[in-house]
């Protein structure tokens, strides 16, 4: 019986670790996306930091990435940047890979 309980606790710990890691990767990805978009929009360094935080916050509006994509696409197009949804999604994927590499490099 203790073997089953130990195994169950181990699975719960692994699930919690995986969820925390996913959250950290998404938050870092969103910050990187904010910096990427800010550069495209020509923001100052102070504006860039504030914008990166706003992108991270935008991810809490709804589940999934659509809220972040909507924010980035709206902000970029309203700033006169020539980009479409596919371009934003490509950047999102690239920044996901970069965020994962950065986070795993810290461990």
C-alpha positions in Angstrom: 0.0 0.0 0.0 2.8 2.4 0.7 4.3 1.7 -2.7 1.0 2.9 -4.3 0.9 6.0 -2.1 4.5 6.8 -2.9 3.9 6.4 -6.6 0.7 8.6 -6.3 2.7 11.3 -4.5 5.4 11.1 -7.1 2.9 11.5 -9.9 1.3 14.5 -8.2 4.7 16.1 -7.7 5.6 15.5 -11.3 2.3 17.0 -12.4 2.8 20.1 -10.2 6.4 20.5 -11.5 5.2 20.2 -15.2 2.4 22.7 -14.6 4.8 25.2 -13.0 7.3 24.8 -15.8 4.7 25.3 -18.4 3.5 28.5 -16.7 7.1 29.8 -16.4 7.7 29.1 -20.1 4.5 30.8 -21.2 5.3 33.9 -19.0 8.8 34.1 -20.4 7.6 33.6 -23.9 5.1 36.4 -23.5 7.8 38.7 -22.1 10.0 37.9 -25.1 7.1 38.6 -27.4 6.5 41.9 -25.8 10.1 42.9 -26.4 9.9 41.7 -30.0 6.7 43.7 -30.7 8.0 46.7 -28.8 11.1 46.7 -31.1 8.9 46.6 -34.2 6.8 49.5 -32.8 9.9 51.5 -32.0 9.2 51.9 -28.3 11.7 53.3 -25.8 13.3 51.0 -23.2 10.9 52.1 -20.5 7.9 51.6 -22.8 9.3 48.2 -23.8 9.4 47.0 -20.3 5.9 48.2 -19.6 4.6 46.7 -22.8 6.3 43.3 -22.1 4.5 43.3 -18.7 1.2 44.2 -20.4 1.6 41.2 -22.8 2.2 38.9 -19.9 -0.9 40.2 -18.2 -2.9 39.8 -21.4 -2.4 36.0 -21.2 -4.6 35.9 -18.1 -7.7 37.1 -19.9 -8.6 33.7 -21.3 -7.2 30.2 -21.6 -4.9 29.6 -24.6 -2.9 32.0 -26.7 -5.6 33.8 -28.6 -5.7 36.7 -26.1 -2.0 37.3 -26.5 -2.2 37.0 -30.3 -5.1 39.4 -30.4 -3.3 42.0 -28.3 -0.1 41.8 -30.3 -1.8 41.9 -33.6 -4.0 44.8 -32.6 -1.1 46.8 -31.1 1.2 46.1 -34.0 -1.3 47.0 -36.7 -2.4 50.2 -34.9 1.2 51.2 -34.7 1.6 50.9 -38.5 3.6 47.7 -38.5 2.9 45.5 -41.5 2.2 42.1 -40.0 -0.5 39.6 -40.2 -1.8 36.9 -37.8 0.5 34.3 -39.3 3.5 36.5 -38.6 2.5 36.9 -35.0 1.9 33.1 -34.6 5.3 32.5 -36.1 6.9 34.8 -33.6 4.9 33.1 -30.8 6.3 29.7 -31.8 9.9 31.1 -32.1 9.7 32.8 -28.7 8.2 29.6 -27.1 11.3 27.7 -28.2 13.6 30.5 -27.0 11.8 30.7 -23.6 12.1 26.9 -23.1 15.8 26.9 -24.0 16.4 29.8 -21.6 14.5 28.2 -18.8 16.1 24.8 -19.2 19.5 26.5 -19.4 18.9 27.9 -15.9 18.1 24.6 -14.3 
